[in-house]
Amino acid sequence: HSHGGTRYSSLGLGIGLELRPTADCSSRLGLELQRRALFSNPLLSGRYGGLHVSWGCQPRAELLSADSGWLETPQWQVLLRLGQDQPTRAERPGGAQTQASLRSVASLRGPSLAGGLRAPSQWLLDVELSQYQDASGYSPLLDHDRLRRTTRLSARLEVQQALRHGLELVAGAEWVQQRASLLLFKLQSWGPYAALRVLW
């Protein structure tokens, strides 16, 4: 895989139990194991192990009103993850890292965004709060070997509209804020995006 100039390979294994208390909703409890090797910087490679719990509902499609075309109830899912990433090399900055995240995703089908298009639009809202904490100081050169703790909040609103078979218009906006005990890892960004997605 490659992302932003970083080359890596990952191998993962997951096992879980699914419960379905109602016809429209389900919950999952599982264990995740992953090994990620970064070729561009092997020092940052690690092995992750953790638990995940999720709860979600996919209600039957019922129109809010015949005129609006909006569905009455959105589909949604809440996912909680808690685990630890162990370095493959003892000299990795920060050592082992505890990771926790809470993510909520909701989608809603609405009317077409343009006249002449029969396909409905799809709206998506994705919000995630995550926290990471190292087990040891990150670097003697940064704030006297202070522990690195980061808290990241991200939100994304997206709309998808099928134009024809295999062609989809995607537009949205994304916002990210990351607070950290070390100034080097603080960031905040936001911006819109648009794309044409080809499906085959």
C-alpha positions in Angstrom: 0.0 0.0 0.0 1.0 3.6 -0.4 -0.4 6.8 1.1 1.1 10.3 1.0 4.5 8.9 0.0 4.5 6.3 2.7 4.9 2.6 1.6 3.7 0.0 4.0 2.2 -3.5 4.2 -0.3 -4.7 6.7 -1.7 -8.0 7.8 -4.7 -8.3 10.0 -6.9 -10.8 11.8 -10.3 -10.2 13.4 -12.7 -12.4 15.3 -16.0 -11.4 16.8 -19.5 -12.2 18.0 -22.6 -10.6 16.5 -25.9 -10.2 18.4 -29.2 -9.1 16.7 -31.7 -8.1 19.4 -34.1 -6.6 16.8 -34.6 -7.2 13.1 -33.1 -3.8 12.2 -30.3 -3.5 14.7 -27.2 -5.5 15.6 -24.2 -5.3 18.0 -20.7 -6.8 17.6 -17.9 -7.6 20.1 -14.6 -8.6 18.7 -10.8 -8.8 18.8 -8.5 -7.2 16.3 -4.9 -8.1 15.6 -2.7 -6.3 13.0 0.9 -6.1 12.0 2.0 -3.1 10.0 5.4 -2.7 8.4 6.5 0.7 7.1 9.1 0.2 4.4 9.9 4.0 4.2 10.6 4.1 8.0 10.8 0.6 9.5 11.4 2.1 13.0 7.7 3.1 13.2 6.4 -0.4 12.4 4.3 -2.1 15.0 1.9 -4.8 16.1 -1.6 -3.8 17.3 -4.0 -5.8 19.4 -7.3 -4.6 20.8 -11.1 -4.9 21.3 -13.9 -3.3 19.4 -17.6 -2.9 20.2 -20.2 -1.6 17.7 -23.9 -1.0 17.7 -25.9 0.0 14.6 -29.3 0.0 13.0 -30.5 -0.2 9.4 -34.2 0.6 9.6 -36.5 -0.3 6.7 -36.8 2.4 4.1 -39.9 4.4 4.8 -40.5 7.9 3.2 -40.8 10.8 5.6 -43.3 12.2 3.0 -44.1 11.4 -0.5 -43.3 15.0 -1.6 -39.8 15.3 0.0 -38.4 11.9 -0.8 -36.5 11.8 2.5 -36.4 8.6 4.5 -37.9 8.7 8.0 -35.0 7.2 9.9 -31.3 7.3 9.0 -29.0 4.3 9.2 -26.4 4.7 11.9 -23.5 2.9 13.6 -21.4 3.6 16.7 -18.0 2.0 17.0 -15.7 1.9 20.1 -12.1 0.7 19.8 -9.5 0.2 22.6 -6.1 -1.4 22.1 -2.3 -1.0 22.2 0.3 -0.8 19.4 3.6 -2.5 20.3 6.7 -1.4 18.5 8.7 -4.1 16.6 11.9 -2.2 17.5 12.5 -1.2 21.1 14.0 2.1 20.0 10.8 3.4 18.4 10.1 7.0 19.7 7.4 6.8 22.5 7.6 3.0 22.8 4.2 1.2 23.1 1.1 3.4 22.4 -2.3 3.0 23.9 -5.1 3.9 21.4 -8.8 4.6 21.9 -11.4 5.8 19.5 -15.2 6.5 19.4 -16.7 6.8 15.9 -20.3 7.5 14.9 -21.5 7.3 11.3 -25.0 8.1 10.0 -26.4 8.0 6.5 -29.7 9.2 5.0 -31.2 8.7 1.6 -32.8 11.9 0.1 -34.3 13.2 -3.1 -32.3 13.6 -6.2 -30.1 16.8 -6.3 -30.9 17.6 -9.9 -34.0 17.4 -12.1 -34.0 14.6 -14.6 -32.1 12.2 -12.3 -34.1 9.4 -10.9 -31.6 8.0 -8.5 -31.8 9.4 -4.9 -29.0 11.2 -3.2 -27.1 9.7 -0.3 -26.0 11.9 2.7 -23.3 10.8 5.1 -22.1 12.2 8.4 -18.9 10.7 10.0 -17.6 11.9 13.4 -14.6 10.4 15.2 -12.9 11.2 18.5 -9.6 9.4 19.1 -6.9 9.5 21.8 -3.3 8.2 21.7 -0.7 8.0 24.5 2.9 6.8 24.4 4.3 4.7 27.2 7.6 6.6 27.3 9.1 10.0 26.3 9.1 10.7 22.6 12.5 12.4 22.3 15.0 14.2 24.6 15.0 17.0 22.1 11.3 17.8 22.5 10.2 19.4 25.7 12.7 17.4 27.8 11.5 13.9 26.7 7.9 14.6 27.5 5.2 12.0 26.9 3.3 12.4 23.7 -0.5 12.5 24.2 -2.8 13.4 21.3 -6.5 13.9 21.0 -8.0 14.1 17.6 -11.5 15.1 16.6 -12.6 14.8 12.9 -15.9 15.4 11.2 -17.0 14.8 7.6 -20.2 15.6 5.8 -20.6 14.1 2.3 -23.3 13.8 -0.3 -23.3 11.2 -3.1 -25.4 11.4 -6.3 -25.5 8.7 -9.0 -25.4 10.4 -12.4 -25.8 7.2 -14.4 -24.8 3.6 -14.1 -21.2 3.4 -12.9 -20.8 7.1 -12.5 -21.3 9.0 -9.2 -20.8 12.6 -8.1 -19.3 13.0 -4.6 -19.0 16.4 -2.7 -18.4 17.2 0.9 -16.4 19.0 3.6 -14.0 17.7 6.2 -12.7 19.3 9.5 -9.9 17.9 11.7 -8.5 19.2 14.9 -5.6 17.5 16.8 -4.4 18.6 20.2 -1.2 17.3 21.6 1.2 17.6 24.6 4.0 18.2 22.1 3.6 21.3 19.8 5.0 19.4 16.9 1.9 17.2 16.7 -0.8 19.9 17.0 -2.8 20.6 13.8 -6.1 21.9 12.5 -7.5 21.8 9.0 -10.7 22.0 7.1 -11.9 22.2 3.5 -14.3 21.2 0.8 -13.8 18.5 -1.8 -15.5 17.1 -4.9 -14.9 14.2 -7.2 -16.3 11.9 -9.9 -16.3 8.3 -8.8 -16.3 5.6 -11.4 -17.7 2.2 -10.3 -17.2 -1.1 -12.2 
